[in-house]
Amino acid sequence: MEKHEIEILREKVTCAIVLEAAGWKVDLKESTRRAVKFRRGDGEIIIVIHDGRGWFDPLSPKKGDIFDLAEHLGADGFVAACDQLAGLVGFVPSQPAWTRPGRPVPAASISERWQRRVKPRPGSATWRYLTSERALLDDVVAHATAADCLREGPHGSMWAAHRSANGALTGWEERGSAWRGFATDGAKELFRLGPASAERICVTEAAIDAMSLAAIEVLRADTLYVSTGGGWSPLTDEALRRIAARGGVTVVAATDNNRQGDIYAERIRAIAAETGAGYVRSRPRGDDWNEDLKTLLARFSAHRLAALA
């Protein structure tokens, strides 16, 4: 496994996820927000610390990170631990009741906060971020803006809407030069760009990648480009199943070209098989479609310069 893939696992999988997936339960009475006590069986205890990134066994000297924890729970070596953790990417853990009051509640609703933000426009900070730093074509950004998929976030960042099948806003992906997140109190479902009735559905892991693939394919009229927002929530799973079950649909697993992307692709393949939809795996040449788009445009520019020389 490459170093960047290991870092993705560190970002996507917490010790709490590892323990819950293995059948451990939170002891609410003896937990705090900084130290969550997990129990299993008779007398087995693990304390999760550092916002889920570290752990220790209070009954022994054992401690460490998620990889050490996977080995502690039975993985045979680091490679086996990586494989086990990769299978947990997208796992949505339950939220202990005691953690809920600690989260600040926004003063406005999801819809109100979205409507307060202006749409990107040529020359704006967000437009420049998307077309310069992310190399998206003006036509694609304009198309996404016209479809009410985008808003300008703080400091030139982008908000990309996640919506339900009936168009209801559930949240948004937040991306910027130095920021990545999701709307507070929002729910990941699907970023959708293209006709809702399309027969070809390209599933990516980020709205930036969905728009990048749309640019590479010149916004195919028969395609709905969607993003899961880097996760795999129950709402996302249900939404993809509803789309795949429409009949006559081909689902394209256009996820990243790495282990995490392969895991998501396998989930998409399983959904297609269960619903009778067609299935295709489409890999970017680089790590993701935005990287491919940048490479393609760089080659095109170099070719034009050579032709003018």
C-alpha positions, -999 to +999 in steps of 0.1 A: +000+000+000+013+034-009+019+062+016-010+083+004-033+054+007-022+048+043-029+085+050-064+081+035-071+053+059-059+074+088-083+101+077-113+079+069-112+053+097-112+060+134-105+037+163-142+039+172-151+026+138-127-003+142-141-012+176-178-009+167-173-030+136-157-057+158-187-057+182-174-035+210-199-011+228-195+023+243-197+025+281-216+059+283-214+062+321-176+059+321-168+079+289-161+115+283-158+134+250-120+132+253-118+095+264-144+070+252-145+037+269-153+006+248-162-028+263-165-063+249-171-095+267-160-100+303-135-073+313-122-063+279-117-026+278-102-001+252-101+036+257-102+057+225-085+091+227-072+119+204-105+124+186-106+087+176-070+086+163-054+068+193-062+041+219-049+023+249-057-008+270-059+003+306-052-032+317-020-036+298+008-015+282-008-019+247-016+013+228-012+030+194-031+041+163-057+024+141-032+000+125-020-011+160-056-015+171-064-037+140-035-060+149-044-060+186-079-072+176-065-101+154-051-088+121-020-108+112+005-081+106+005-046+090-006-057+055-036-076+069-044-046+091-045-023+061-068-047+042-091-048+072-092-011+076-097-005+039-129-025+042-142-001+069-139+031+047-174+045+045-186+027+076-210+050+095-206+045+133-235+052+157-232+084+177-233+081+215-260+102+230-236+121+252-217+136+222-247+153+206-251+183+230-215+192+224-220+200+188-228+237+180-262+241+163-262+265+134-286+295+138-302+289+104-314+258+085-296+240+057-318+256+031-315+291+046-277+289+048-276+278+012-298+305-001-278+332+017-247+323-004-244+337-039-239+316-070-204+315-086-199+340-114-171+346-139-142+364-121-154+356-086-130+339-061-149+306-063-150+307-101-113+313-102-107+285-077-127+260-099-113+271-133-077+279-124-067+257-094-090+229-103-088+234-141-126+230-147-139+244-179-160+275-178-188+257-196-190+230-169-189+255-141-216+276-158-238+244-164-234+234-127-242+269-115-273+271-138-285+238-123-282+253-088-255+228-079-230+254-067-226+282-042-197+304-032-183+294+002-161+314+026-126+325+014-132+315-023-142+280-014-169+260-032-202+245-019-215+216-040-251+206-032-262+171-022-299+165-030-325+138-027-343+123-057-370+150-054-345+178-054-345+186-017-312+199-004-296+177+022-262+194+025-231+203+005-195+194+000-171+221+009-139+224-010-112+251-011-075+256-015-069+248+022-103+234+033-123+202+029-155+195+048-193+189+047-221+211+057-227+212+095-259+193+103-261+183+066-265+147+053-245+132+025-267+117-002-256+126-038-242+155-057-261+153-090-251+170-123-271+161-155-305+148-164-323+129-136-337+104-161-303+096-176-296+059-185-259+062-176-249+071-141-212+079-133-205+076-096-175+095-083-162+103-048-162+141-050-182+168-067-149+181-082-143+147-097-179+145-110-175+179-128-140+169-140-153+137-156-181+158-171-155+181-186-135+152-200-166+137-215-179+171-227-211+167-206-226+137-222-263+142-226-271+106-216-252+108-183-259+118-147-227+126-129-229+120-092-207+122-061-209+104-028-190+132-011-161+109+000-183+088+022-209+061+020-239+070+041-272+050+043-288+078+023-262+074-004-267+037-006-305+040-008-302+067-035-279+046-057-302+016-053-333+036-064-314+049-094-301+015-104-335-001-100-352+022-126-345-003-154-323+001-184-297+019-164-259+014-165-240+023-134-204+034-140-181+031-109-159+061-117-143+061-083-106+069-076-078+047-089-067+034-055-077+008-029-105+030-014-119+035-049-118-002-056-138-008-023-164+017-034-165+002-069-172-032-054-202-018-035-215-002-067-210-035-085-230-053-058-258-028-061-260-031-099-261-069-096-288-068-070-310-044-090-303-059-125-286-027-137-256-027-161-222-021-145-189-007-158-157+001-139-140+033-152-107+042-137-089+075-140-053+072-153-041+091-123-055+090-088-087+108-096-105+125-125-094+160-116-058+149-119-067+134-153-083+166-164-053+187-155-030+163-173-052+164-204-054+202-205-016+204-200-010+181-229-034+201-251-017+234-242+017+219-250+004+206-283-010+240-292+023+257-283+042+232-304+019+238-333+025+276-331+063+273-328 
